[in-house]
Amino acid sequence: MRPTPPSHVHSAKNEMLPEKNRFNRTVLLGLIVLEALLFTSFYTREVAWYPPDNFDQASYLIETYRLQERVFAHGLGQLWKVFWSRGHAAGVLFPIEGALAGIIIGGTRWPQLCVLFLGFCGLQIAAFTTARAAWQRRVYGYIALGLILSETTLWFLDGGGLFDFRIDFLAYCLYGVWACTVLRSQLFLHRYWSLGCALIGIFLVLNRFVTLTYLLGVSAGFGLFCGVVAIFWRRDADLVSRMQQRLINLGLSTASLTVVVVPVLLNNWRAIEGYYVLGHAVGEEKYVRAAVLGIKDLQGHLSFYPNSIAQHHLGSVFFGTSAIAICCGLATRILRRSPREEPVARHDETFFLQIIFLVGAIIGPLVVLTVDISKSAVVGGIVGGPAALLVVAVTASVASRPSPRESVLGGRILAGCAVAVFAFGLYNQLSQASRHWPAYAHRQDLKLLDELDKSLADLASEYGWTHPGISYDVITGWLNAGPPTISAFEQSRQLIEFQPMLGNGVLGVDRAKAMSLLKQSDFAIFTTLPKKGVYPFYALIASYWEDLKAWADDNMVIARIVPFSSFTATLYVRPTARISGLSGGWITSHGLSLQTTRSVLERFPIIRLTGAADYSRLTKLPSVEASIETEKGLLHTPASFNRVGGNYEIAVDTSSLRLPPGDSVDIRLDFDSFFVREAEGTGNDVRELVVKTPTLVQLLHQQPGSA
């Protein structure tokens, strides 16, 4: 450990950047405004006009929109209910933050992405102020800021960046802020800053549960190192005292973090266990995920994240600016006036501990991620903040200290270095923001995809389906249940949650299960894409795809055929009929009307309605009369009402009828038995009720069970 001057020694004449905090605030504010403009421009040009891809982004957006609508319907108390509800596998705060952004800013997807942008702003401010305070020069603040701007995590094309609404980018920002807070505490030497570390850590863990392992691992390793230092340098009473204080504050910080987050983790343990234990540790899917990335052996597992971080998250600009910073730091030491540092009263271990902590903050997550066989190129970016701070720490440790003996040239070199690093970082952001994303080259296909999703949403809305099941014969980031759900909400504010059926898992299912899932689906999309790939799903579906397609052709209706540039997608919909004449979730004595097309009814002449009934209120089992209005009068058709346990089944058989001309057929159903609710709390409800609204309306070839 090297002797360093007391923190109050500072040479004003060598500080080449302006001293006033107003300048720093102006630069930071100007930078954030510029980034906001770039963010808005890029979002409008490259993102807003097509449905979001990636399964994770879709699931987070759906959860956020669902919560947002619950708040609009039932008030802000829904936020607490969601926070303390069970079933959160990855984190609990993220959808709450997204919903609040949607409520405050208004609109869809844009306000949710603003949560990520605010996190990035927080990281930049924290990095600048921390580097300036920890290393006693403003130039280090600008170097830290430039290094963060030089990273490519924000623009990572495979997801997890600023324009992908999932927790990875926010975790990158919050983990960087946590590392900054630790440095501001002088490595847990100051209690209040140490408690601030706990607060940031709580916020991070509640957004992403797995980061608790990062924080505990890094904290435990750093605490162990402090203990070793205290033992080996026990003759230095002041050093031992500081190490003891660090251990105490580290313990308080860790205890505060644990006390808050553990109850939340326990409340969601079943979901966490299902996702991380069964999905990542025990299940077979982890091997499939590794195979997709080309990982086949131990070397592949060990090298994946270092390579991913270097190539996808840090990038060549970061390594170039890092080299500039460190070389300039060395140059200032070489050019110092005196070969001897100014004498000091004691040794200062801070520089050494800073580097140890930052190295640990990088290695800790790497160890946890590498142990997991299921790899992802997205998650490694979390170490970007500590990586930038580590470069600044190394630069500050090799550079000459602020001192009256420091050469004027040395100060100018550091100032020039700060300007250069910041300029390169800013150029990196401008360069990335001025390019088209690869998706832009496929904009015609994406517009067709958007129209396909709109068709799904329109059909579901037309038939009153709020949770329709949908099957796909491929697994892609675009063709899955998420995009049509999001498209429906973003364009019409209708929360139609498409439920994934076939195509919901990379492992696939056998023929019987696949056929069962297809039969339960309201929609199915079959493509001409080859059924080949690493996923076991493709090997299985290729063996029975013809059977699935034949069943859909025979039992479903083709709603649309979409000719994409490299394949064709056919949208099938379950044959059904639109219902009108219902009253607040009930069929009343006024009956109801069914509307469908003549062509569909000719193929599927049997109409079946099923739902719930309260037979204790009805004086007798209702009879139903079905009729079709024609130019010559009413045309009656056979119909029946059957009791099935506590439910009902209404069947209408039009197979023997000669349907009236025209594209649309309207069928009227009337009932002869009803009741009026007299229970307390019904108010002035005098409706004559028959049974509940049908939960399922089917059009079939023939009566179930018949030949």
N, C-alpha and C positions, 0 to 999 in steps of 0.2 A: 504494500500500500504506500502510495507516494504522498509526500508532504505537499499541501496546497495552501494558498493564502486564505485568510479569513474571508468570509463572504462579503464583507463590506468594502474590500479593496476593489476598486473599479476605476478604470481610466476613461474619463469622459472624452478626451481628445481623440481616442482611437475608435470610438463608436461611430462608424461612418453613416449608419442609418439614423434618422431623426430621433431625438430623445422623447419627444412628447407622445404621451399615450394617445392623443387625438389622432396622430398620424397612423398609429397601429390600428385604431378602431376604424378609421376611414378606409384603410387598405382591406381589412377584414370585411367590412360592410360592402365595399365595392366588389370584392371577390364573390361574396354570397349573392349579391344582386346579379352579377354576371352569370354565375352558376344557375340561378333561378331562371334567367332568360334562356340559357342554353337548355336547361331541363325542359322548360315549356315548349321551346321550339322543337326539340328532338322528340318529345312525347307526341306532339301534334303531327309531326311528319312521319314518324316511324312506328308508333305504337297504337295510337288511339283508334285507328280506322279498322283494325282487325281483332278478332277474339284473342284473348290471352292464351298462350300455350303453356306447357309444363303442368303436370298433375298437381304439384305442390301449390303453385300459384292459384290454380283453380279452386282447390279445396280451401285455401285461406280466404280468398275473395268470397266464396259462397258462405263460409262461416261468418264473415264480416257483414255481408249484406243481410243475412238472416238476423243477426243481432241488431243491426241498424233498424230493420223493420219492426222488431220486437220493441225497441225503444220508442219508435214513433207510435206504436199501438198501445203500449202499456207504461211508458215512462222510463226515467233513468234508473229506476230500481232494477231493471233487467240487467244492467251492467254488473251489479253485485251478484245477482243470481247466476249469471254466466261465470263470473270469477270463482264462485264457490261450488259450482256444479262439477260433477265428475265426468270423465271421458276425455280429458285433454291429454293427449299423448306426448306432444312436443313442447307445449307452452300454453300459458293461459292469457297473457296480457295482449298478445299481438292482435287478435280480432277485436278486442276492446278498443285498442288504440285506433285501429282502422275504422271502427264504427263511429268513434268520437270525431275523427277527422271528417267522415262523411256528413255527420250532423252539423258540424261547425262550418265547414267549407261549402258543402253541398256538391251534388253531382256524384258520379261513380268512377271508380278506378283512379282518376286523377287525385282526389283527396287522400286515398289510401297510399298512393305512391309518395305523397307529400310527407307521410310519416317517415319514410326512408330518407327523404331529402333533409328533413329536420335532424335526423340522427347523424347524417353526414356533416351538416353544419356544426353540430355539437362536437363531433370528433375534431374538426379543423380548429375550432376555437380552443378546445382543451389541449390539443397538441401544441398550438402556438404559445399559449400562456404557460403551459408546463415547461416547455423547452426554454423559454425566456427566463422563467424563475429558477429552474433547476440548474441551468448552466450559466446564469447571470449575464446573459447577453441577448439582445434582441435578434442578432443575426441567427442564433440557433433556433429561435422561434420561426423565422422565415425559412430556414433550412428544413425544419420539421414539416412545415406547411407544404413546401415544395415537394418533399419526398412523398407525402400522402397524395398530392395531386399527380405525382408521377406513376402511381400504382394503377393497375388496370382492372381491379376488382369491380369498380363501379360500372365498367363497360363489358364485363365478361359475357360472351355471347351465349354460352350454354345455360345461363340463368344465374340467379342469385345476386344480380347487380341492382342498380338503382331503379331499373324499370321492370323488375320482377318482384311482385308483391309476395315475398315470403321472408321468413325470419333470418335467413343467412346474412343478408346485407346489414340489417339492423344489429345482429349479433356482432358482426365485424366492427361496427361503429361503437357499440357499447363496451365491447371488450377493450378496444383502444382507449376509450374514455376511462375505463377502470385502471388500465396500466398508467395512464396519465395521473390519475388521482393517487396511485401508490407513489409515484415519483414526487408529487407535490407534498406528500406526507413525509418526505425524506426517508422513504422506505420504512414506514410505520413508526417513525420517531415521534411524530406529532399526533396526539390523540384525536383531535377533531377531524383532521384530514383522514385518519384511519377509519373513523366512523363513516366519513364520506365514502370511503372505499366500500364499506359494507352496503351503503345505500345504493351505490351504482351496481354492485354485485347482485343485490336483490332484484333490481330492475332487470338486469341481464338474465338471471336465472328464471325469473317468472316469464320472460319472453321465450327463452329456450332452456328447457330443463337440463339438457345434457351438459350445459356449460358449468353446472355445479361441480362436475368432475374436474374441469379445467381449473377453476378457482381454488378448489380444495387441494388439488395436486400441486399447483404452483405455490400456494401459500405454505403447504407442508414442506415442500422442498426448500423454500426460502427460509422458513423457520428453522429447519434442521441446519442449514448453512450458518445462520446467525449463532446458533448454539455452538457449533464447531469453532467459529471465530472467537466466541467468548471464552471457550476452554483453552484454545491454543495461545491466545493473547491475554491470559488472565492477569498478567502482571501490569497491564495497562488498565488502571482502575476506571478511568473515564470511558475507555472503549467498552469495557465490560458493562458499565452502567448503561451506556447507550444501547448495547445489544439486549440487555435485559428489558429496557423500556420498549424496544422494538418487539420483542417477543410478547410482552404484555399487551401491547396495542394490537399486534397481529391476532392474538387470542381473542381479544374483545371484538375485533372486526369479524373474525370467522364465526364466533359465537352468535353475534347479532345476525349475520347472514343466515346461519343455520336455523336459528329460532324462528325466523320469519318464513323461510321457504320450505322447511321440512313438512309442516302441516299441509301445505298445498300439494307437495309431492305425494304424501301419504293418501290424501283425498283422491288423487288421480292415479294411484299405484297400479290398478288393474289395466288401465289404458297404457301406462308407461311400460308395464311388463309385456303387454301384448305387442307393442311396437318395437321396443328395444331388445327385450329378452327373446320373445318368440320370433320376431321379424328379423333381428340382426344377429342374434347369438345362436339360436337353436334351429330355426327354420332353414329350408333348403334355398330360399330365394337369394340369400347372401352370395351363394356361389354363382348364381345366374348373373347377379349384378357385377360381380368381379369379372366374369367371363366377357360381359359386354364391353368392359374397359380393356380387355386383352391381358388381364392379370392371371398368370398361370402358375407362378412359383413364389417362393419366399422373397426372392430379390425383387420381383414385381410389386409385392405388397410393401416392402420396406422403402422402395424408391418412388412409389406412386405420389405420395403427398409432397415430398420435397420437389419433385419435378413439376407437379401441378401448381404448387405455390409459385415457383420460379417463373414458369411459363405463362400461367393463366391469371395470376393475381398480382405479382410484382412487375414483371415485364422488363424489357431491355432499357426503357427510359429510367426506371427506378435504379437499376444497377449502374447505369451511366452516371446519374446524378449522385449516387452514393459514392462512387469512385471520385468524383469531383470534390465532394465535401471532405472526404478523408484525406485526399492529397493536399487540399488547401490547408487543412488543419496541420498536417505534417510540415508544410512549407512555413507556416507561421512560427512553429517551434524552431525550425532551422534558422530563421531570420531574427530570432529574438536577440536583444542587445547583450545580454549576459548569459554565460553558460550555466550560471547557478541561479536556482529559484530563490526568491525572497525567503528568508528563514521564517519558520512558523513555530508556534508554541506546541502544537500537537499534530498528530497524524489525523488525516481526514479520510475515513473509509468510504465516503459516500459514492465516489466515482466507481470504485470497485464493486460495491453492492448494487449500484444501478445496472451495471453490465451483467452481473450475475442474475439479477431479477429479470431483466429483459430477455436474456437467453432462456431462462426458465419459462417465461411467459410464451415463448415460441415453442419450446420443446414440449411443454405440458400438453397442449392440445394435439400436437403431432403424435405423441405416444398414444393418447386415447383413440384418435382417429385411425391410426395404423393398426391397432389391435383389432378393430372392427373389420371383418372380412369384406363386408359390403361397403365399397368405396364410392365416393362421389367427388367429382372435380369442383363442385360448388363450395363445399364446406371449408376447404383449406384456407380460404381468404381471411378467416377470422384472425390470423396472426399478422395481418398487414400493419395494424397500428403499432404493436410492439416492435416489428421489424424496422419501421421508420424511426422510432425512438432509439433503437439500438444503434443505428447508423449515426444519429446525432450524438449519442453518448460516446461512441468511439471517436468521433470527430473532436468533441470537446476534451476528451482525455488525452489525445495526442497533440492538440493545439496548445499554443502558449496561453498561460493564464492571464486574465485581466490584471495589468500591473503598470505602474509608471515606467518600468523598464522595457515594456513591450515596444517594438519598433512601429513606426507609423505605417511602414509598408505591410507589416503583418496584419495590422488592423484593417488596412484596405483590402488585403487578400481575402480576409474573412467576409468583409462586407460585399466584395465582388462575388464571392462564392455564394452568399445568400441570395443575391440578385439572380445569379445564373441558375441556381437550383430552383428557385421560385419560378423563374421564367420558363425553364424546361417543363416544370410541372403544369404551369398554365397552358403552355403549348400542347402538352399531352391531352389535356381536357378539351381544348379547342379542336385539336386534330380528330379526336374520337367523336366529338359531337357533330362534326361536319361531314361524317361519312354515313352512307346508307348501311343499314344492317342487312345481313344476307337475306332476311325475310322479304326485303323490299323487291328483290329480283323475282320473287314469286307472288307479287301483289295481285295478279289476276286470279291465281288460284286461291289466295287468301280472301279476295272479294267473293269468290264463289263459295268458299267455306262459310263466310259470314252470311251469305244468302241461305245456305243450307241450314245453319243454326237458326236463322230467323224463321224458316219454314217449320222447323221443329217446334219453336216457341209458339208460332201462330196456331199450329194444329193442336198443340196441347191446350192453349187458351180457348180455342174454339170448342173443344170437347170437355172443358172444365177439369182437365187433369192437372193437379198440383204437384204430384210426385210420380210422373210417368216413368216406367222402366224402359231402358234403351240398351240394345245389344249392338256390338261392333265385331267385325271379323278381323280387326287389326288392333294393335296397341301402339298408338302414337300420341305425341303431345297435343295434336290438333283434334284427332278423332277420338273423343272420349266424352263422358257425361258432363264434364265441367264446362267447356265452352258454350254449349247451348243454354245451360243454366245461367251463366253470367251474361250471355247475350240477351236473354229474355229480360233480366233485371235492368241491365244498362240501357236498353232501348225502350222499354215500356214500364219499368218499375214494377213488373210482376215477378214475384218470387216463385218461379216454377222450377222445382228441384228435380232434375232428371236423375233417376236412380240407375247406377251401372249394373248390368246383368251379365251377359256374355261379353268377354273381353275385359274383365275387371281385375285380372291377375296374370302375371307373367308365367306362372307355372301351368296354367290351363286346367281344363277339366275333361272328364271322359265324355263319350258320346251321349250317354243317357242324361247326364247332368247338363250338358250343353243344350240338348233338345228341350229339357225342362225349363231352363233359363229363357230360351227363345220363346217358348209358349207363354211364359209369364210376361213377356215384353210388350209394351205398347208401341214401341218403335224398334226397327232393326235397320242397320246400314250395312249393306254388302258391297264390297269393292272388288275391282279386278286386280288389285295388287297381289303379287306373288306371296303365298303364305310360307315364307322362309325367314329365318332369323335365329338368333341365339336363344331367344325365349322358348322354353318348352311348349308354350301356348301354340306356337306356329306348327310344330310337328304334330300336335294333337288335332288342331282344327283342320289341318290339311287332309287328315284321314277321313273326316266326316263332313267337310264343307259342302259337298254336293247335296248331302241329305238335308242340311240346314237350309240351303238355298231352295231346294225343292219344297220343303215345308212352308217357307215364307211365300213362295210363288202361289201355293195352293190355299193358304190360310190367311194371308195378309193382302193388303192393297198397296200397289205402287203409288206413292204420292209424288215422287220427283226423281228424276235421273239427272245427276250433275256430272258433266264431262270435264274433269280436271285435265291439266296438260299431260299428265303421265298415267292417269288411271280414270276409271269411271266409278262413281258411287251411286248406288240405288237406295233410295229411302223407302222403306216399307212402314206402313202404319196398320195397327190392329183395326179391323172393321168395327165401326161403332156408329152411334147415332147421337145427334145433339138433342138435349132435353130443354124444354121450356115449360113454364107454368108452375114451377116449384115455388114454395113460400118458406123462406127462412130455414132451409134444411129439411123440409117436409113435403110429402105429397098430400094435398088436401082433397076435400070432396069435389073440388072443381076439376080434378084430374090433371093430366099432363099431356104434352105433345112430344112426339119423337119425329125428328127430321133426318133424312138421309138421302142419298142419291139413288136413282132408279138402277143404275148399273151395279152399284154395290149390293142393293137389296136383291137383285136377280141372282147374284153369285152367292149371297149369304141370306137366305130367306127367313131364317129363324132369329128373332130378337129375344135376348134374355137379359133381364134386369134383376140384380140381387142387392139386398141391403138389410138393414135392421128393422125390426118391428116390435111394438109393445102390445103383445096379444092380451095382456091383462086388462087393457083399456077398451079393446074392441069387443063389441057385443057378439060378433060372429066373424068367421073368416070372410074377408072381402071377396066379392066376385068382381071380375074385371071384364070390361067390354072394349074391344078394339075396333076402330073404324077408320076408313080412309075416305076423305072427301073428294068426290069426282064431279065432273060436269053433270052427271046423271043422278047425283045424290050420294048418300053415304054407302060405302062398300065395307061390309063387315067382314072381319077376319078372325079365325079362331084364336083365343087367348085364354090363359089360365093363371090362377094365383095359387101358389103352393107354399105351405109352411115347411121350413127346413130348420128345425131347432128353434132358436130365437130369432131367426132371420126369415126372409121371404125370397121367393123366386117367381118372377113374372115371365111367362113365355108367350110370345106372339109368333104365329106361324103364317107367313104370307106365301108359302110355296104353292098353294093351290089357286092363288089369285092371278088375274090378268091386271098387272099394274097400270095405272093411268099414264097417259103420255106426259112427257116433260122430264126435265132433269131431276127435279126434287120431288120427294114423296113425303107427305105429312101423315103421321098416324096418331090418332087421338085415343087415349086410354081414360076410361071412366070407371069409378068404383061405387059400390052400393053400401059400404059400411065405413063409419068414421067415429071419432070421439072428440070431445071438447075438454081440454085440460082444465082441471079445477084445483090443482095443487097450489099450495101457498107460494107466492112469489111470481106467479104467471101474469099478474097485473090484469090488463084488459084484453088479454089474448083470448079471443072467441073463435079462433080458426077451427074449422072442422077437419081434424087431422086423420089421415089414413095410416101411413107408415113413413119411415125416414126416407130421405133422398137416396136413390140407388148409389151404391159405392162402385158398382161395376155394370157397364152396359156393353153387351157383346152381340155381335152378329155372327151367326154360325151357319155351316152348311146344312146341318140337320140337328135334331134334338139330341143332346148327349145321351148315350146309351142305346140309341136306335141304330139300325143297320146302316 
